[in-house]
Amino acid sequence: MQLGTVFIASHVLSSGSIRETARQLSLAASTVSTAIRNLETELAIKLIERSSGELVTLLASGKVREALLPIVEAAEQLAAGMDHNAPSRIAIKIATMERFMEVADQGSINRAARRLKLGQPQLSLQIATLEKTFGRTLFERQAHGSALTQEGQRIYAAFSTICQAWNELKSSADERYQRSARALRIGSIIPTGSESWVARCLGALVSEWNLRRNKNTISLMLMTADDLREALKSGRIDVAILDSIFGLESFRHSELLQTEMVVIAPPQSTEATVAELAASHPICTPSPRTGLGHAAMTLNRERSANRRLRDRDITAADSLPVIIDLVANHGYISFLGRVSAMPIAHKVRIVDLDEHVPMSYHVAFNHRDASAEASAMIVDLVAGIVSEPAARRASVA
């Protein structure tokens, strides 16, 4: 990482604008954009993102900006003693600074080269390049080694400030990376409640996983089925529990359970058939991009063309808790797999369809050994919580 790159990225975090930073530092916008991306990569953390065409600095950027202040100040001090007088153009790598300091500490290029496991000619060339960059002699060659000149001492102090601040930042990044590398990220569809098979499975998984003292910690995330597919494809999660493997055929996957679709209706409703319910209540379903939403589309709601509440339908509420609240408290009807509806039977009324619409749930996972291990455990745990005959008898909690 070059000092000028760190200076440019810090300026972006302060100004909140790539274009403004480019204008103030007389740089190309692409150079500025590359600098902030390089800093994000080095620190293993996202610092900015675009929202509605505008650059937004994220919460973590404030702490990073403060941590970079000693580096920015030292860069400005160094630039003041250089001909070009522009901190953003200092192309000295932090690794080179550390090597310079090692030479100073050892008092000898030969001894420093041995400690750094570098060739002496290579290290000598780097010191010579530094002296050329600053236009000053930094070491006085003596009979038994090298000693810093007055200018070398000034630069040593600035380098020491920079390296200390940078290494503190990097150590936090290394810890984040190690935690991330160890963590097994499991994403799941949002459960209908604490008694649902999803919640019970995840709870049992965490408990058993920790009892085994597995070296990989578990990180749980709840998302819509559509978000789960994208997160698994992008590598943001390792394992996904969802109601369809559409688009995930290239991943390893296993079926968890089979069930059938039912209607959930307001507890005070009295209509006896699905057609009557559809004619009298607004309908709320997940989007067609989910397995549940796609199955609901097969019911052909056009058979209720004269429904008087059609304009109040919601067809893309990809949140089961919201759907359940709409049904239980606001007069809507919706569709769920029977195995997911049974734990909330005290909140809603469950009505069988006049035709069998099958549904299945799956676990999909990536190539990690820990992912395969967790997925196998999930399959076993779900089998113990929910069985196919029990799901069909509508007696599973």
N, C-alpha and C positions, 0 to 999 in steps of 0.2 A: 504494500500500500504506500503510495507516494504522499508526501506531506501536502503538496498542492491539491491533490485529490481530496484529502481530508478537509482542507480549508474551504474548498468549493462546496462540498457537501454540507459542511457546517453553516455556510452562508445560506444555503437553500432552507435549512431547518429554521433559521432566524427570520428570513424574509417571507417564507411560505410560498415562494414562486420561483420556478425555474427560469422563466423569461426575465424576471426582474434581476435575478442573480447574474444571468448572462449579460444583461445590459450594464449592470454596475461593474462587473469584472472584465468587461470587453471580451467575452468568450462566446463561442457558438453554443446555442441551446443544447445541441447534441452532446457537447463536451460536459456541460453541467448535468444533464440527465444521466450520462454514464457515470459521473462521479457519485451521485446519490445512490445509484444502483450498486456500485462497487462497495460503498459503505454498508449498505443493507446486507450484501453478501458476506462481507467480512465479519459483521456483528451478528449475523444470523437472526435478524429481526426486521420486520416491516416498519418503515418510518413514515412513508407518505403513500397516498393513493389518490386517484382521480374520482371525483364525484360531480356529475352533471357538468363535465368539462373543466371543473376547477380543481386545483391541487389542494389536498387536505392533509395537514400534518397529523399523525396519529398520536395517541397519548404517550407512547414510549419515546417519541421524538424529543419531548421536553427534557427528559432525564439525559438523553444522549447529548443534546445540545449543551447542557450544563457541563457534562463530563468533558466535552471537547473544548471548552473555553481555555484551559491552560495551553492546549495545543495551538489554538488560534492565536493567542497572545505571543507564544514563543515563535510561531511562524512569522508574525509581523515584526518581531524583534530581529529575527534572522534576515528578513527581507530588507530591513532598514540598512543593513551593512553590505548589501549586494548591489550590483550595478543596475539590475532591472527593477528592483524595488517593488516586486509584485509577489505576494505570498502564494497566490493561486498558481504561479508558474514555477514553484520550487519542485523540481522533479527528483528530489532525494527520497529514496525509500527508507522506511523506518528500520528495516533490517540493516541497511547500510549505516544508519546512525548507531545502532547497537554494536556493529563491528568497529566503528570508529572509537566508541567508548571502551571497548575491550582492549584495543591497542593502547589507549591512554592508561587504562588501569594496569595493564601488564608492563607498560614501559618498553615494549618491544613488539615489532610486527611479527617476528618469528614465533615468539611465545604465544601471541594472540592467535596466530594462524593455527598453531598446534591445538590450542584449546577449542577453537571454532571448527577444527577439522577441515580447514581450507588450505589451498596451496598458497605459499608465501607470495609468489608473483601476482596471484589474483587479488590478494588483500592489499598489496602495495599499489596495484593499479587503482583500486577503489579509493584509497587514501589520496592518491595523486589527483583523481577525478574530483574529489571533494575540494581539494585545495584550488583546483582550477575553477570550480563552480563559485567559490567564495572570493577568488582572486587574492587569497592570502596564504601565507605559509602557516600551517597548523601545528607542525611538529618540528622541533629542532633535532637533527640527527646527531647523536652523541656516540662515544666509543662503545658504550655498553647498552645502547638502545635509543629510544626516542622520548622526548619530553614535550609537553604542550607549550606552545607559544602563548602569549597573552591573548591573542585572537582565538587560538585553539581552546583556551580555558573558557572564553565567553561562549563559544559554540558548544563546548561540552556541557555547560550548564543548561543551554537551551535544549540540546538533544536529550539530556537527562529528564527534563520536565516533560518533553514530548513522549518519550518512551514509557515513562512511569504512568502517565495518563492513558496512553494507548493500551498498555498491557493490562491495566485495571479494567478498561472497557472490554478488551478481548477475553479476559478471564471469565467475565459474566457471560459473554457470548459462548465460550466453550462449555460452560455449565449448562446453558440453555440447550446447546446442541446435543450434549450427552444425555440430558433428560429427555429430549425429543427422540433421540435414537433408541433409548431404552423403552420409551412409552409405547404401548400397543394401543392404537387409537381405534376404538370400536364405535361405529355409528349405528343408530337404530331408529326405526320409525317411532313416533311419539306414542307412548302407551296411553290407553284410555283411563288408567288410574293405577293406584299402587297394587291393586289386586289382579291386574291384567297379566297375561302370560308373559308379555314383553318385560314388564317391570320385575316380575318374579324371577325370570330367567337372568336378567342383568344383575339383580341382587345376588342370586346364587352364584353366578359366574365370578363376580368380584370376591365374594367370600371364599370360594374354593380356590381361586387363583392365588389369593394372598396366603391361604393356609399352606399351599405348596411352596411358598416363598420363592415364587418365580422371579427371575432377575429382571423381567420386563414388567414395569408398572402398567396398569390399565387406565386409560383415559376414555371416558364415556361422553358421547355427543348425541343429542336427539335432533333429528331433522325430518323434513318431508322426504318421501320416497324419491322424488325427483332430485332433491339436493344430495341425497345419499349416493345416487348413481354418479353424479358429477364429482362428488368428493372422493369416491373410490377411484374414479378414472384419473383424477388429478394427483392422487397420492396423499391427499389431506387426511384420509382415514385408511385403515388397513383391513377392517372387517365391516360388513354392512348387513344388518338384519332388515329385510324389506319385503314388500308384498309382490314383487315382480323382478325377474332377472332380465327384463327387456333391456337391451343395450349393454349387458354385462356378460355376454356369452364367452368372451375371451378370458374372463376370470374363472377361477375355480369356484364351485358353488355346490350347495347341498339343499335339498328340500327339508324344511323344518316340520311342517304340518299341513294338512289339508282340512278345509272347512267349507262352509257354504254361506252365501250371502243372505242376510235378513234385512228387514226394514226396522229401523228404530223410530218410534213415534212418541208424541207427547203422552205422558202417563194418564192424562185425563181424556185422551181421545177415545172415541167409541166406534169409529169406522171399522168394518170387519175385513175388508179386502184392501189390497195394495192400490187398486184402481180408485177406490173411494177415498183413501188417504191422499193419493196424488191429486185428486180433484178438489180436496178441501184444505190442503196445507201447502205452504211454500216448501220447496225442496232445496236441501243443501248437500252437496257431495264434494269430495276431493276432486282435483282436476283430472281430466282424462289421461294425463301423463303418469298417473299412479296406477298400480294394479287394481286397487279398489275402485277408483274413478272409471277406469276402462271397463271393468265388469258391470258397473252401474249403467254404462251407456248401452250395454247389450239388452237392457230391459225395454228399449224402444218406447220412450216416453211419448212418442207421437200418438200412441193409442189413447192418450188423454188430451186430445187436441182442444177440447173445450174447457180446459181447466181455467177457472176464473182468477187464480193467483199466479199464473205463469210469469208475469212481469216482476214478481218478487223472488224468483228463484236466485239462489247463489250456487254456482256450479264449480267454484274453484277455491273453496276454503280449505287449504291444505294444513289444517290443524285440528286434530281430533278433539282436544278439549273445547275448542270453539264450537265445533259441530255439535258436540254433546250438549253444550250450554244452549245452543239455538233450539235443539230438540226438546230438552227438558224444561226450558223456561220461556221460550218465545214461539212455540207453536209450529216449528218446522218438523219435517221428516227427513231421514237420511238413510244411508245404507252402510252396513258394517259386516265383517265376517262374524259368524255366530260366536266363534271362540273369543272375539274381542267384545262382543255385545253382552255376553253373559255376566261379566263382573259389574256392569252398570245397570243390571236389570232392575235395581231398586230406584233408579233415576228415570228410566225410560220404559216404554212398552215395546216388546219385541213381537214382530209380526212376521210369519213365514211368507215367502214368496209363493206364487202359484206355479212357479217353474223352478227347477233346480239350477242354480248358478254357482258352479264350483269356484273356490278360491284356494290359493296356496301361498305359503310364506317360505322365504328362503334365506340362507346366509351365503353371502359371496365374499371372497377374500383374495388378497394378493399373494405374492410368492414367498413372503416371510414365513419362516418355520413357526414363529410364535403365532402368526395369523392362523395357520393350519391347526395348531394345537388348540387355540381358543375356539375356533369354529367347531372342532370335534367335540369340545366340551359343551358348546352351545347346543349342538344337536342332541347330545345325551341329556342335558338338563331339560330341554323342551319336551323330550319324550317322557321324562318323568313328571312334568307339570301338566302336559296336555296330550291326550291320546286321541286317535281318530274316532274310535267308537264313542268316547266321552263327548267329543265335540259334536258329533251327530245327535247325541241324546240331549244336547243342550244342557248339560249338567256340570260344566267345568267352570270353576271360579278363577 
